[in-house]
């Protein structure tokens, strides 16, 4: 099914290229270890499990639902900058 929707693209601010999770080489364990000391904020639009699945099992460009909280978007940027 084809849809048109709004979403946030996660991108590298230096190259202006969308982040492709397939090339980040992140593991579930590495993400969960980070989350022990830096808990993810609660967000009904995007869960911890969705984040882990997106970063470890997807390819293409990484995007977030349009209704993701700003706090969650900031958390994801911090997580990625710390882990890559």
Buried (B, 14 or more C-beta within 10 A) or exposed (E): EEEEEEEBEBBEEEEEEEBEBBEBEBEEEBBEEBBEEEEBEEBEEBEBEEBBEBBBEEEEBBBBBEEBBEEBBEBBEEBBEEBE
